Amino acid sequence: MSIINEELKNLIENKNSIKVVSSQDRNGEINSAPKGSLQISADNELTYVEVLESSKSYSNAVYSIWFDKKVSVLVIGEDKESFLIHGRIKKILTCGREYEEYYRKYQETKGFDIAAVVKIKAEDVLDLNLAKGIERQKKEHPFFSHYDSLAVNSRLKRGDHHEKEFFKNNTGICFIVYFIGIINGMRYYGQRCRERD
C-alpha cells in the first residue's frame, strides 16, 4: 500500500506545484533540482525524467541507487501547502516500454531526447504545515517546550504580578529552569576543557 494519499497525489500531479528533488553525491554534498516532470506512476512510485546525462542530479541518482542512499522530494502547492517525502531510488530506466513512452512524449511535446526515467519508492511523508508541526512536536517531543515561556504563561493566566508570589507558586517550574541552566553550564565548561586539551 502506498503512503502517498490522494491529497498529496493530486498536489504532485498539479502542473502548478513546485517539485524539487534533493540527492547527495559521494562526498555528501547535497544537490537540489526542480523536477516539473515528477508524477505518480501506475505502480505508485514517484517518477521523473532526467534530460541530461551530464547533470549533477543524474549522476547523484546513479550514486544513490548504487549505494542505497536516500533522496528527498519537496512538493509545494499553489496554496503554500507543502510536503517532504523521503525515499530511495529503485529504478533508473534507460530502455524498455515505459522509458519509450516518456521518450516519445518528450520528442513530440518538447522536441528533445531524454537520458533516463527515475523511479523513487517513498518511505515516509512529512506534512510541513506549521500548525501541524507544532502539534506534532508537543506530542512527540514534550521536553522541547520552553520552560521560561511556560513560567511566564502560567503567571499571566493567574494575573500574578508579584515576584515573590510567582516564585512561591511556581517552584517546580523555577527549579526546572534553574536545573537546565546548571546542565548547560556544565556542558559549556566541559566543552571548553576538551578544547584546551
DARA-V556510 format. One record per backbone hydrogen bond with DSSP energy under -0.5 kcal/mol. NH is the residue of the N-H (numbers start at 1). CO is the residue of the C=O. If there is no record, write none. Layout:
BEGIN
((NH/CO) (NH/CO))
END
This chain:
BEGIN
((5/3) (9/5) (10/6) (11/7) (12/8) (13/9) (14/10) (14/11) (15/13) (17/14) (18/76) (20/74) (21/33) (22/72) (23/31) (25/29) (28/25) (31/23) (33/21) (35/19) (38/35) (39/47) (41/39) (41/45) (44/41) (46/120) (47/39) (48/118) (50/116) (51/49) (55/52) (59/55) (60/56) (61/57) (62/58) (63/59) (64/60) (65/61) (66/62) (67/63) (69/64) (71/87) (72/22) (73/85) (74/20) (75/73) (75/83) (76/18) (77/81) (80/77) (83/75) (84/126) (85/73) (85/83) (86/124) (87/71) (88/121) (89/69) (90/119) (91/119) (93/117) (100/96) (101/97) (102/98) (103/99) (104/100) (105/101) (106/102) (107/103) (108/104) (109/105) (110/106) (111/106) (112/106) (115/50) (116/50) (117/93) (118/48) (119/91) (120/46) (121/88) (122/120) (123/86) (124/86) (126/84) (128/82) (128/126) (133/129) (134/130) (135/131) (136/132) (137/133) (138/134) (139/135) (140/136) (141/137) (144/141) (145/142) (147/145) (150/146) (151/147) (152/148) (153/149) (154/150) (155/151) (156/152) (157/153) (158/154) (159/155) (160/155) (161/159) (163/161) (166/162) (167/163) (168/164) (169/165) (170/166) (171/168) (174/170) (175/171) (176/172) (177/173) (178/174) (179/175) (180/176) (181/177) (182/178) (183/179) (184/180) (185/181) (186/182) (187/183) (188/184) (189/185) (190/186) (191/187) (192/188) (193/189) (194/190) (195/191) (196/192) (197/193))
END
